[in-house]
């Protein structure tokens, strides 16, 4: 019984210490698309690295977008980019 209790408590402590990335959103006009680096920059100055789920070829400078992103270290990872009216 004691090993089960220790294992259960250890697992609970590990789960409690995991921090889940919360998605944020912002909107703006794309000022730059970097195909090589798979990034976009918005008119608010924020730069996003695009996840594999985002098609960089569908994005263009001047396009109004809503970006869903997660902070990973000091980088903004765009998990979704769409027209704001969607």
PyMOL Python script that loads the backbone (N, CA, C, O; Angstrom):
from pymol import cmd

cmd.read_pdbstr("""\
ATOM      1  N   UNK A   1       0.821  -1.196   0.000  1.00  0.00           N
ATOM      2  CA  UNK A   1       0.000   0.000   0.000  1.00  0.00           C
ATOM      3  C   UNK A   1       0.865   1.261   0.000  1.00  0.00           C
ATOM      4  O   UNK A   1       0.545   2.246  -0.665  1.00  0.00           O
ATOM      5  N   UNK A   2       1.955   1.216   0.747  1.00  0.00           N
ATOM      6  CA  UNK A   2       2.823   2.379   0.841  1.00  0.00           C
ATOM      7  C   UNK A   2       3.432   2.764  -0.515  1.00  0.00           C
ATOM      8  O   UNK A   2       3.424   3.948  -0.849  1.00  0.00           O
ATOM      9  N   UNK A   3       3.965   1.812  -1.319  1.00  0.00           N
ATOM     10  CA  UNK A   3       4.504   2.190  -2.634  1.00  0.00           C
ATOM     11  C   UNK A   3       3.445   2.806  -3.549  1.00  0.00           C
ATOM     12  O   UNK A   3       3.750   3.730  -4.303  1.00  0.00           O
ATOM     13  N   UNK A   4       2.220   2.313  -3.496  1.00  0.00           N
ATOM     14  CA  UNK A   4       1.137   2.873  -4.303  1.00  0.00           C
ATOM     15  C   UNK A   4       0.868   4.318  -3.909  1.00  0.00           C
ATOM     16  O   UNK A   4       0.700   5.181  -4.771  1.00  0.00           O
ATOM     17  N   UNK A   5       0.829   4.577  -2.622  1.00  0.00           N
ATOM     18  CA  UNK A   5       0.575   5.930  -2.121  1.00  0.00           C
ATOM     19  C   UNK A   5       1.697   6.878  -2.545  1.00  0.00           C
ATOM     20  O   UNK A   5       1.431   8.005  -2.964  1.00  0.00           O
ATOM     21  N   UNK A   6       2.933   6.434  -2.439  1.00  0.00           N
ATOM     22  CA  UNK A   6       4.072   7.271  -2.835  1.00  0.00           C
ATOM     23  C   UNK A   6       4.017   7.557  -4.337  1.00  0.00           C
ATOM     24  O   UNK A   6       4.244   8.691  -4.760  1.00  0.00           O
ATOM     25  N   UNK A   7       3.720   6.545  -5.134  1.00  0.00           N
ATOM     26  CA  UNK A   7       3.623   6.720  -6.586  1.00  0.00           C
ATOM     27  C   UNK A   7       2.501   7.690  -6.930  1.00  0.00           C
ATOM     28  O   UNK A   7       2.675   8.571  -7.771  1.00  0.00           O
ATOM     29  N   UNK A   8       1.371   7.532  -6.293  1.00  0.00           N
ATOM     30  CA  UNK A   8       0.220   8.415  -6.551  1.00  0.00           C
ATOM     31  C   UNK A   8       0.537   9.856  -6.167  1.00  0.00           C
ATOM     32  O   UNK A   8       0.204  10.781  -6.907  1.00  0.00           O
ATOM     33  N   UNK A   9       1.170  10.050  -5.029  1.00  0.00           N
ATOM     34  CA  UNK A   9       1.498  11.407  -4.588  1.00  0.00           C
ATOM     35  C   UNK A   9       2.554  12.034  -5.501  1.00  0.00           C
ATOM     36  O   UNK A   9       2.494  13.231  -5.780  1.00  0.00           O
ATOM     37  N   UNK A  10       3.512  11.244  -5.964  1.00  0.00           N
ATOM     38  CA  UNK A  10       4.528  11.750  -6.878  1.00  0.00           C
ATOM     39  C   UNK A  10       3.901  12.177  -8.196  1.00  0.00           C
ATOM     40  O   UNK A  10       4.231  13.232  -8.738  1.00  0.00           O
ATOM     41  N   UNK A  11       2.996  11.353  -8.708  1.00  0.00           N
ATOM     42  CA  UNK A  11       2.317  11.687  -9.957  1.00  0.00           C
ATOM     43  C   UNK A  11       1.490  12.962  -9.797  1.00  0.00           C
ATOM     44  O   UNK A  11       1.487  13.812 -10.687  1.00  0.00           O
ATOM     45  N   UNK A  12       0.803  13.099  -8.693  1.00  0.00           N
ATOM     46  CA  UNK A  12      -0.010  14.296  -8.450  1.00  0.00           C
ATOM     47  C   UNK A  12       0.872  15.542  -8.376  1.00  0.00           C
ATOM     48  O   UNK A  12       0.505  16.595  -8.896  1.00  0.00           O
ATOM     49  N   UNK A  13       2.024  15.425  -7.735  1.00  0.00           N
ATOM     50  CA  UNK A  13       2.935  16.566  -7.638  1.00  0.00           C
ATOM     51  C   UNK A  13       3.473  16.955  -9.007  1.00  0.00           C
ATOM     52  O   UNK A  13       3.602  18.141  -9.310  1.00  0.00           O
ATOM     53  N   UNK A  14       3.787  15.967  -9.833  1.00  0.00           N
ATOM     54  CA  UNK A  14       4.266  16.268 -11.185  1.00  0.00           C
ATOM     55  C   UNK A  14       3.199  16.963 -12.013  1.00  0.00           C
ATOM     56  O   UNK A  14       3.488  17.935 -12.711  1.00  0.00           O
ATOM     57  N   UNK A  15       1.973  16.475 -11.942  1.00  0.00           N
ATOM     58  CA  UNK A  15       0.884  17.108 -12.692  1.00  0.00           C
ATOM     59  C   UNK A  15       0.639  18.531 -12.225  1.00  0.00           C
ATOM     60  O   UNK A  15       0.360  19.411 -13.039  1.00  0.00           O
ATOM     61  N   UNK A  16       0.737  18.763 -10.944  1.00  0.00           N
ATOM     62  CA  UNK A  16       0.512  20.105 -10.405  1.00  0.00           C
ATOM     63  C   UNK A  16       1.609  21.071 -10.839  1.00  0.00           C
ATOM     64  O   UNK A  16       1.367  22.274 -10.939  1.00  0.00           O
ATOM     65  N   UNK A  17       2.816  20.558 -11.098  1.00  0.00           N
ATOM     66  CA  UNK A  17       3.922  21.446 -11.447  1.00  0.00           C
ATOM     67  C   UNK A  17       3.986  21.771 -12.936  1.00  0.00           C
ATOM     68  O   UNK A  17       4.719  22.673 -13.342  1.00  0.00           O
ATOM     69  N   UNK A  18       3.230  21.046 -13.747  1.00  0.00           N
ATOM     70  CA  UNK A  18       3.236  21.312 -15.189  1.00  0.00           C
ATOM     71  C   UNK A  18       2.466  22.595 -15.447  1.00  0.00           C
ATOM     72  O   UNK A  18       1.339  22.760 -14.979  1.00  0.00           O
ATOM     73  N   UNK A  19       3.087  23.509 -16.199  1.00  0.00           N
ATOM     74  CA  UNK A  19       2.381  24.742 -16.550  1.00  0.00           C
ATOM     75  C   UNK A  19       1.902  24.623 -17.985  1.00  0.00           C
ATOM     76  O   UNK A  19       2.692  24.402 -18.902  1.00  0.00           O
ATOM     77  N   UNK A  20       0.639  24.769 -18.159  1.00  0.00           N
ATOM     78  CA  UNK A  20       0.057  24.675 -19.488  1.00  0.00           C
ATOM     79  C   UNK A  20       0.126  26.039 -20.165  1.00  0.00           C
ATOM     80  O   UNK A  20      -0.164  27.063 -19.546  1.00  0.00           O
ATOM     81  N   UNK A  21       0.508  26.045 -21.432  1.00  0.00           N
ATOM     82  CA  UNK A  21       0.597  27.287 -22.190  1.00  0.00           C
ATOM     83  C   UNK A  21      -0.809  27.779 -22.504  1.00  0.00           C
ATOM     84  O   UNK A  21      -1.622  27.053 -23.075  1.00  0.00           O
ATOM     85  N   UNK A  22      -1.075  28.988 -22.132  1.00  0.00           N
ATOM     86  CA  UNK A  22      -2.373  29.574 -22.424  1.00  0.00           C
ATOM     87  C   UNK A  22      -2.282  30.339 -23.740  1.00  0.00           C
ATOM     88  O   UNK A  22      -1.349  31.109 -23.969  1.00  0.00           O
ATOM     89  N   UNK A  23      -3.254  30.111 -24.581  1.00  0.00           N
ATOM     90  CA  UNK A  23      -3.256  30.793 -25.876  1.00  0.00           C
ATOM     91  C   UNK A  23      -3.723  32.237 -25.698  1.00  0.00           C
ATOM     92  O   UNK A  23      -4.666  32.514 -24.957  1.00  0.00           O
ATOM     93  N   UNK A  24      -3.052  33.137 -26.386  1.00  0.00           N
ATOM     94  CA  UNK A  24      -3.422  34.546 -26.417  1.00  0.00           C
ATOM     95  C   UNK A  24      -3.858  34.880 -27.834  1.00  0.00           C
ATOM     96  O   UNK A  24      -3.612  34.115 -28.766  1.00  0.00           O
ATOM     97  N   UNK A  25      -4.501  36.017 -27.989  1.00  0.00           N
ATOM     98  CA  UNK A  25      -4.914  36.481 -29.315  1.00  0.00           C
ATOM     99  C   UNK A  25      -4.565  37.947 -29.475  1.00  0.00           C
ATOM    100  O   UNK A  25      -4.557  38.712 -28.512  1.00  0.00           O
ATOM    101  N   UNK A  26      -4.275  38.321 -30.712  1.00  0.00           N
ATOM    102  CA  UNK A  26      -4.081  39.717 -31.066  1.00  0.00           C
ATOM    103  C   UNK A  26      -4.531  39.879 -32.512  1.00  0.00           C
ATOM    104  O   UNK A  26      -4.670  38.898 -33.242  1.00  0.00           O
ATOM    105  N   UNK A  27      -4.751  41.094 -32.910  1.00  0.00           N
ATOM    106  CA  UNK A  27      -5.180  41.362 -34.287  1.00  0.00           C
ATOM    107  C   UNK A  27      -4.382  42.536 -34.824  1.00  0.00           C
ATOM    108  O   UNK A  27      -3.895  43.376 -34.068  1.00  0.00           O
ATOM    109  N   UNK A  28      -4.258  42.580 -36.142  1.00  0.00           N
ATOM    110  CA  UNK A  28      -3.556  43.685 -36.770  1.00  0.00           C
ATOM    111  C   UNK A  28      -3.332  43.437 -38.244  1.00  0.00           C
ATOM    112  O   UNK A  28      -3.835  42.470 -38.816  1.00  0.00           O
ATOM    113  N   UNK A  29      -2.571  44.324 -38.845  1.00  0.00           N
ATOM    114  CA  UNK A  29      -2.240  44.231 -40.268  1.00  0.00           C
ATOM    115  C   UNK A  29      -0.828  43.669 -40.395  1.00  0.00           C
ATOM    116  O   UNK A  29       0.089  44.115 -39.705  1.00  0.00           O
ATOM    117  N   UNK A  30      -0.657  42.690 -41.279  1.00  0.00           N
ATOM    118  CA  UNK A  30       0.665  42.112 -41.526  1.00  0.00           C
ATOM    119  C   UNK A  30       1.524  43.150 -42.246  1.00  0.00           C
ATOM    120  O   UNK A  30       1.130  43.688 -43.280  1.00  0.00           O
ATOM    121  N   UNK A  31       2.701  43.424 -41.686  1.00  0.00           N
ATOM    122  CA  UNK A  31       3.632  44.356 -42.338  1.00  0.00           C
ATOM    123  C   UNK A  31       4.763  43.620 -43.038  1.00  0.00           C
ATOM    124  O   UNK A  31       5.381  44.156 -43.957  1.00  0.00           O
ATOM    125  N   UNK A  32       5.038  42.377 -42.602  1.00  0.00           N
ATOM    126  CA  UNK A  32       6.130  41.617 -43.211  1.00  0.00           C
ATOM    127  C   UNK A  32       5.854  40.125 -43.100  1.00  0.00           C
ATOM    128  O   UNK A  32       5.405  39.636 -42.064  1.00  0.00           O
ATOM    129  N   UNK A  33       6.135  39.405 -44.196  1.00  0.00           N
ATOM    130  CA  UNK A  33       6.085  37.941 -44.217  1.00  0.00           C
ATOM    131  C   UNK A  33       7.479  37.464 -44.594  1.00  0.00           C
ATOM    132  O   UNK A  33       8.008  37.840 -45.640  1.00  0.00           O
ATOM    133  N   UNK A  34       8.074  36.636 -43.741  1.00  0.00           N
ATOM    134  CA  UNK A  34       9.397  36.083 -44.017  1.00  0.00           C
ATOM    135  C   UNK A  34       9.221  34.595 -44.299  1.00  0.00           C
ATOM    136  O   UNK A  34       9.065  33.792 -43.379  1.00  0.00           O
ATOM    137  N   UNK A  35       9.247  34.236 -45.593  1.00  0.00           N
ATOM    138  CA  UNK A  35       9.027  32.855 -45.994  1.00  0.00           C
ATOM    139  C   UNK A  35      10.139  31.939 -45.489  1.00  0.00           C
ATOM    140  O   UNK A  35       9.877  30.808 -45.079  1.00  0.00           O
ATOM    141  N   UNK A  36      11.364  32.422 -45.518  1.00  0.00           N
ATOM    142  CA  UNK A  36      12.508  31.600 -45.114  1.00  0.00           C
ATOM    143  C   UNK A  36      12.457  31.241 -43.633  1.00  0.00           C
ATOM    144  O   UNK A  36      12.707  30.098 -43.252  1.00  0.00           O
ATOM    145  N   UNK A  37      12.131  32.224 -42.807  1.00  0.00           N
ATOM    146  CA  UNK A  37      12.096  31.998 -41.362  1.00  0.00           C
ATOM    147  C   UNK A  37      10.716  31.585 -40.860  1.00  0.00           C
ATOM    148  O   UNK A  37      10.547  31.281 -39.679  1.00  0.00           O
ATOM    149  N   UNK A  38       9.719  31.575 -41.766  1.00  0.00           N
ATOM    150  CA  UNK A  38       8.346  31.206 -41.395  1.00  0.00           C
ATOM    151  C   UNK A  38       7.810  32.120 -40.286  1.00  0.00           C
ATOM    152  O   UNK A  38       7.271  31.658 -39.280  1.00  0.00           O
ATOM    153  N   UNK A  39       7.976  33.451 -40.504  1.00  0.00           N
ATOM    154  CA  UNK A  39       7.505  34.425 -39.525  1.00  0.00           C
ATOM    155  C   UNK A  39       6.659  35.489 -40.203  1.00  0.00           C
ATOM    156  O   UNK A  39       6.765  35.729 -41.406  1.00  0.00           O
ATOM    157  N   UNK A  40       5.813  36.122 -39.393  1.00  0.00           N
ATOM    158  CA  UNK A  40       5.086  37.320 -39.823  1.00  0.00           C
ATOM    159  C   UNK A  40       5.268  38.383 -38.745  1.00  0.00           C
ATOM    160  O   UNK A  40       5.467  38.072 -37.571  1.00  0.00           O
ATOM    161  N   UNK A  41       5.197  39.642 -39.170  1.00  0.00           N
ATOM    162  CA  UNK A  41       5.248  40.774 -38.250  1.00  0.00           C
ATOM    163  C   UNK A  41       3.994  41.596 -38.477  1.00  0.00           C
ATOM    164  O   UNK A  41       3.595  41.846 -39.615  1.00  0.00           O
ATOM    165  N   UNK A  42       3.374  42.015 -37.375  1.00  0.00           N
ATOM    166  CA  UNK A  42       2.170  42.845 -37.455  1.00  0.00           C
ATOM    167  C   UNK A  42       2.516  44.311 -37.242  1.00  0.00           C
ATOM    168  O   UNK A  42       3.612  44.647 -36.795  1.00  0.00           O
ATOM    169  N   UNK A  43       1.563  45.175 -37.570  1.00  0.00           N
ATOM    170  CA  UNK A  43       1.772  46.615 -37.427  1.00  0.00           C
ATOM    171  C   UNK A  43       1.928  47.058 -35.974  1.00  0.00           C
ATOM    172  O   UNK A  43       2.318  48.198 -35.722  1.00  0.00           O
ATOM    173  N   UNK A  44       1.632  46.183 -35.016  1.00  0.00           N
ATOM    174  CA  UNK A  44       1.849  46.512 -33.608  1.00  0.00           C
ATOM    175  C   UNK A  44       3.271  46.157 -33.159  1.00  0.00           C
ATOM    176  O   UNK A  44       3.625  46.330 -31.993  1.00  0.00           O
ATOM    177  N   UNK A  45       4.088  45.652 -34.113  1.00  0.00           N
ATOM    178  CA  UNK A  45       5.480  45.332 -33.827  1.00  0.00           C
ATOM    179  C   UNK A  45       5.722  43.901 -33.386  1.00  0.00           C
ATOM    180  O   UNK A  45       6.872  43.481 -33.256  1.00  0.00           O
ATOM    181  N   UNK A  46       4.668  43.152 -33.155  1.00  0.00           N
ATOM    182  CA  UNK A  46       4.838  41.768 -32.715  1.00  0.00           C
ATOM    183  C   UNK A  46       5.219  40.873 -33.891  1.00  0.00           C
ATOM    184  O   UNK A  46       4.652  40.981 -34.978  1.00  0.00           O
ATOM    185  N   UNK A  47       6.190  39.986 -33.654  1.00  0.00           N
ATOM    186  CA  UNK A  47       6.614  39.015 -34.653  1.00  0.00           C
ATOM    187  C   UNK A  47       6.231  37.628 -34.157  1.00  0.00           C
ATOM    188  O   UNK A  47       6.368  37.315 -32.974  1.00  0.00           O
ATOM    189  N   UNK A  48       5.749  36.805 -35.081  1.00  0.00           N
ATOM    190  CA  UNK A  48       5.283  35.466 -34.744  1.00  0.00           C
ATOM    191  C   UNK A  48       5.979  34.439 -35.621  1.00  0.00           C
ATOM    192  O   UNK A  48       6.081  34.613 -36.835  1.00  0.00           O
ATOM    193  N   UNK A  49       6.458  33.367 -35.000  1.00  0.00           N
ATOM    194  CA  UNK A  49       6.929  32.207 -35.734  1.00  0.00           C
ATOM    195  C   UNK A  49       5.708  31.335 -35.978  1.00  0.00           C
ATOM    196  O   UNK A  49       4.944  31.054 -35.054  1.00  0.00           O
ATOM    197  N   UNK A  50       5.524  30.908 -37.222  1.00  0.00           N
ATOM    198  CA  UNK A  50       4.323  30.162 -37.579  1.00  0.00           C
ATOM    199  C   UNK A  50       4.495  28.679 -37.292  1.00  0.00           C
ATOM    200  O   UNK A  50       5.509  28.080 -37.651  1.00  0.00           O
ATOM    201  N   UNK A  51       3.494  28.090 -36.640  1.00  0.00           N
ATOM    202  CA  UNK A  51       3.511  26.646 -36.416  1.00  0.00           C
ATOM    203  C   UNK A  51       3.256  25.939 -37.745  1.00  0.00           C
ATOM    204  O   UNK A  51       2.881  26.570 -38.733  1.00  0.00           O
ATOM    205  N   UNK A  52       3.461  24.642 -37.758  1.00  0.00           N
ATOM    206  CA  UNK A  52       3.256  23.861 -38.979  1.00  0.00           C
ATOM    207  C   UNK A  52       1.809  23.903 -39.460  1.00  0.00           C
ATOM    208  O   UNK A  52       1.539  23.618 -40.627  1.00  0.00           O
ATOM    209  N   UNK A  53       0.877  24.255 -38.577  1.00  0.00           N
ATOM    210  CA  UNK A  53      -0.543  24.310 -38.934  1.00  0.00           C
ATOM    211  C   UNK A  53      -0.914  25.564 -39.723  1.00  0.00           C
ATOM    212  O   UNK A  53      -2.016  25.645 -40.265  1.00  0.00           O
ATOM    213  N   UNK A  54      -0.015  26.537 -39.793  1.00  0.00           N
ATOM    214  CA  UNK A  54      -0.302  27.807 -40.466  1.00  0.00           C
ATOM    215  C   UNK A  54       0.400  27.830 -41.820  1.00  0.00           C
ATOM    216  O   UNK A  54       1.607  27.604 -41.908  1.00  0.00           O
ATOM    217  N   UNK A  55      -0.363  28.103 -42.869  1.00  0.00           N
ATOM    218  CA  UNK A  55       0.173  28.151 -44.234  1.00  0.00           C
ATOM    219  C   UNK A  55       0.718  29.554 -44.516  1.00  0.00           C
ATOM    220  O   UNK A  55      -0.048  30.489 -44.749  1.00  0.00           O
ATOM    221  N   UNK A  56       2.035  29.691 -44.491  1.00  0.00           N
ATOM    222  CA  UNK A  56       2.660  30.993 -44.705  1.00  0.00           C
ATOM    223  C   UNK A  56       2.371  31.526 -46.107  1.00  0.00           C
ATOM    224  O   UNK A  56       2.328  32.739 -46.309  1.00  0.00           O
ATOM    225  N   UNK A  57       2.175  30.640 -47.069  1.00  0.00           N
ATOM    226  CA  UNK A  57       1.914  31.069 -48.443  1.00  0.00           C
ATOM    227  C   UNK A  57       0.545  31.722 -48.617  1.00  0.00           C
ATOM    228  O   UNK A  57       0.305  32.378 -49.630  1.00  0.00           O
ATOM    229  N   UNK A  58      -0.349  31.557 -47.658  1.00  0.00           N
ATOM    230  CA  UNK A  58      -1.671  32.174 -47.724  1.00  0.00           C
ATOM    231  C   UNK A  58      -1.682  33.574 -47.094  1.00  0.00           C
ATOM    232  O   UNK A  58      -2.723  34.229 -47.056  1.00  0.00           O
ATOM    233  N   UNK A  59      -0.520  34.031 -46.602  1.00  0.00           N
ATOM    234  CA  UNK A  59      -0.436  35.315 -45.907  1.00  0.00           C
ATOM    235  C   UNK A  59       0.333  36.319 -46.742  1.00  0.00           C
ATOM    236  O   UNK A  59       1.265  35.965 -47.464  1.00  0.00           O
ATOM    237  N   UNK A  60      -0.073  37.593 -46.633  1.00  0.00           N
ATOM    238  CA  UNK A  60       0.575  38.651 -47.415  1.00  0.00           C
ATOM    239  C   UNK A  60       0.598  39.946 -46.615  1.00  0.00           C
ATOM    240  O   UNK A  60      -0.272  40.195 -45.781  1.00  0.00           O
ATOM    241  N   UNK A  61       1.606  40.762 -46.884  1.00  0.00           N
ATOM    242  CA  UNK A  61       1.687  42.088 -46.267  1.00  0.00           C
ATOM    243  C   UNK A  61       0.442  42.880 -46.630  1.00  0.00           C
ATOM    244  O   UNK A  61      -0.033  42.832 -47.765  1.00  0.00           O
ATOM    245  N   UNK A  62      -0.081  43.607 -45.651  1.00  0.00           N
ATOM    246  CA  UNK A  62      -1.276  44.406 -45.851  1.00  0.00           C
ATOM    247  C   UNK A  62      -2.558  43.704 -45.425  1.00  0.00           C
ATOM    248  O   UNK A  62      -3.605  44.341 -45.311  1.00  0.00           O
ATOM    249  N   UNK A  63      -2.486  42.414 -45.191  1.00  0.00           N
ATOM    250  CA  UNK A  63      -3.655  41.619 -44.816  1.00  0.00           C
ATOM    251  C   UNK A  63      -3.986  41.818 -43.338  1.00  0.00           C
ATOM    252  O   UNK A  63      -3.105  41.759 -42.479  1.00  0.00           O
ATOM    253  N   UNK A  64      -5.271  42.055 -43.055  1.00  0.00           N
ATOM    254  CA  UNK A  64      -5.744  42.135 -41.670  1.00  0.00           C
ATOM    255  C   UNK A  64      -5.951  40.715 -41.162  1.00  0.00           C
ATOM    256  O   UNK A  64      -6.584  39.898 -41.831  1.00  0.00           O
ATOM    257  N   UNK A  65      -5.412  40.419 -39.970  1.00  0.00           N
ATOM    258  CA  UNK A  65      -5.506  39.070 -39.425  1.00  0.00           C
ATOM    259  C   UNK A  65      -5.743  39.095 -37.925  1.00  0.00           C
ATOM    260  O   UNK A  65      -5.473  40.079 -37.237  1.00  0.00           O
ATOM    261  N   UNK A  66      -6.258  37.972 -37.448  1.00  0.00           N
ATOM    262  CA  UNK A  66      -6.328  37.692 -36.012  1.00  0.00           C
ATOM    263  C   UNK A  66      -5.370  36.526 -35.782  1.00  0.00           C
ATOM    264  O   UNK A  66      -5.463  35.500 -36.457  1.00  0.00           O
ATOM    265  N   UNK A  67      -4.445  36.681 -34.826  1.00  0.00           N
ATOM    266  CA  UNK A  67      -3.429  35.667 -34.565  1.00  0.00           C
ATOM    267  C   UNK A  67      -3.673  35.064 -33.189  1.00  0.00           C
ATOM    268  O   UNK A  67      -3.770  35.778 -32.190  1.00  0.00           O
ATOM    269  N   UNK A  68      -3.769  33.748 -33.154  1.00  0.00           N
ATOM    270  CA  UNK A  68      -3.803  33.007 -31.898  1.00  0.00           C
ATOM    271  C   UNK A  68      -2.387  32.495 -31.684  1.00  0.00           C
ATOM    272  O   UNK A  68      -1.800  31.885 -32.578  1.00  0.00           O
ATOM    273  N   UNK A  69      -1.834  32.745 -30.489  1.00  0.00           N
ATOM    274  CA  UNK A  69      -0.432  32.387 -30.270  1.00  0.00           C
ATOM    275  C   UNK A  69      -0.175  31.962 -28.836  1.00  0.00           C
ATOM    276  O   UNK A  69      -0.964  32.218 -27.926  1.00  0.00           O
ATOM    277  N   UNK A  70       0.960  31.304 -28.676  1.00  0.00           N
ATOM    278  CA  UNK A  70       1.444  30.896 -27.364  1.00  0.00           C
ATOM    279  C   UNK A  70       2.857  31.417 -27.183  1.00  0.00           C
ATOM    280  O   UNK A  70       3.641  31.438 -28.132  1.00  0.00           O
ATOM    281  N   UNK A  71       3.184  31.836 -25.976  1.00  0.00           N
ATOM    282  CA  UNK A  71       4.538  32.266 -25.630  1.00  0.00           C
ATOM    283  C   UNK A  71       5.345  31.023 -25.295  1.00  0.00           C
ATOM    284  O   UNK A  71       4.959  30.251 -24.417  1.00  0.00           O
ATOM    285  N   UNK A  72       6.455  30.823 -25.980  1.00  0.00           N
ATOM    286  CA  UNK A  72       7.381  29.740 -25.665  1.00  0.00           C
ATOM    287  C   UNK A  72       8.754  30.359 -25.539  1.00  0.00           C
ATOM    288  O   UNK A  72       9.334  30.831 -26.517  1.00  0.00           O
ATOM    289  N   UNK A  73       9.263  30.349 -24.320  1.00  0.00           N
ATOM    290  CA  UNK A  73      10.490  31.061 -23.987  1.00  0.00           C
ATOM    291  C   UNK A  73      10.277  32.530 -24.341  1.00  0.00           C
ATOM    292  O   UNK A  73       9.352  33.147 -23.811  1.00  0.00           O
ATOM    293  N   UNK A  74      11.084  33.107 -25.205  1.00  0.00           N
ATOM    294  CA  UNK A  74      10.910  34.520 -25.570  1.00  0.00           C
ATOM    295  C   UNK A  74      10.304  34.650 -26.962  1.00  0.00           C
ATOM    296  O   UNK A  74      10.399  35.707 -27.585  1.00  0.00           O
ATOM    297  N   UNK A  75       9.685  33.583 -27.451  1.00  0.00           N
ATOM    298  CA  UNK A  75       9.171  33.560 -28.819  1.00  0.00           C
ATOM    299  C   UNK A  75       7.644  33.446 -28.821  1.00  0.00           C
ATOM    300  O   UNK A  75       7.061  32.740 -27.998  1.00  0.00           O
ATOM    301  N   UNK A  76       7.006  34.153 -29.762  1.00  0.00           N
ATOM    302  CA  UNK A  76       5.570  34.035 -29.976  1.00  0.00           C
ATOM    303  C   UNK A  76       5.336  33.024 -31.085  1.00  0.00           C
ATOM    304  O   UNK A  76       5.772  33.236 -32.217  1.00  0.00           O
ATOM    305  N   UNK A  77       4.646  31.915 -30.774  1.00  0.00           N
ATOM    306  CA  UNK A  77       4.366  30.869 -31.745  1.00  0.00           C
ATOM    307  C   UNK A  77       2.913  30.985 -32.170  1.00  0.00           C
ATOM    308  O   UNK A  77       2.005  30.759 -31.370  1.00  0.00           O
ATOM    309  N   UNK A  78       2.695  31.342 -33.442  1.00  0.00           N
ATOM    310  CA  UNK A  78       1.335  31.472 -33.979  1.00  0.00           C
ATOM    311  C   UNK A  78       0.782  30.079 -34.255  1.00  0.00           C
ATOM    312  O   UNK A  78       1.333  29.328 -35.060  1.00  0.00           O
ATOM    313  N   UNK A  79      -0.308  29.746 -33.581  1.00  0.00           N
ATOM    314  CA  UNK A  79      -0.958  28.464 -33.793  1.00  0.00           C
ATOM    315  C   UNK A  79      -2.153  28.600 -34.725  1.00  0.00           C
ATOM    316  O   UNK A  79      -2.699  27.604 -35.197  1.00  0.00           O
ATOM    317  N   UNK A  80      -2.554  29.834 -34.984  1.00  0.00           N
ATOM    318  CA  UNK A  80      -3.651  30.105 -35.906  1.00  0.00           C
ATOM    319  C   UNK A  80      -3.588  31.540 -36.405  1.00  0.00           C
ATOM    320  O   UNK A  80      -3.322  32.467 -35.639  1.00  0.00           O
ATOM    321  N   UNK A  81      -3.837  31.710 -37.699  1.00  0.00           N
ATOM    322  CA  UNK A  81      -3.899  33.049 -38.298  1.00  0.00           C
ATOM    323  C   UNK A  81      -5.110  33.048 -39.221  1.00  0.00           C
ATOM    324  O   UNK A  81      -5.207  32.226 -40.132  1.00  0.00           O
ATOM    325  N   UNK A  82      -6.043  33.987 -38.976  1.00  0.00           N
ATOM    326  CA  UNK A  82      -7.257  34.031 -39.783  1.00  0.00           C
ATOM    327  C   UNK A  82      -7.755  35.459 -39.944  1.00  0.00           C
ATOM    328  O   UNK A  82      -7.314  36.369 -39.242  1.00  0.00           O
ATOM    329  N   UNK A  83      -8.675  35.640 -40.876  1.00  0.00           N
ATOM    330  CA  UNK A  83      -9.290  36.951 -41.052  1.00  0.00           C
ATOM    331  C   UNK A  83     -10.078  37.282 -39.794  1.00  0.00           C
ATOM    332  O   UNK A  83     -10.716  36.397 -39.224  1.00  0.00           O
ATOM    333  N   UNK A  84     -10.051  38.536 -39.344  1.00  0.00           N
ATOM    334  CA  UNK A  84     -10.718  38.887 -38.082  1.00  0.00           C
ATOM    335  C   UNK A  84     -12.212  38.636 -38.075  1.00  0.00           C
ATOM    336  O   UNK A  84     -12.780  38.424 -37.004  1.00  0.00           O
ATOM    337  N   UNK A  85     -12.875  38.651 -39.224  1.00  0.00           N
ATOM    338  CA  UNK A  85     -14.324  38.442 -39.239  1.00  0.00           C
ATOM    339  C   UNK A  85     -14.715  36.985 -39.094  1.00  0.00           C
ATOM    340  O   UNK A  85     -15.900  36.689 -38.945  1.00  0.00           O
ATOM    341  N   UNK A  86     -13.746  36.045 -39.133  1.00  0.00           N
ATOM    342  CA  UNK A  86     -14.058  34.613 -38.963  1.00  0.00           C
ATOM    343  C   UNK A  86     -14.337  34.283 -37.533  1.00  0.00           C
ATOM    344  O   UNK A  86     -14.616  33.129 -37.209  1.00  0.00           O
TER     345      UNK A  86
END
""", "prot")
cmd.dss("prot")
cmd.show_as("cartoon", "prot")
cmd.util.cbc("prot")
cmd.orient("prot")
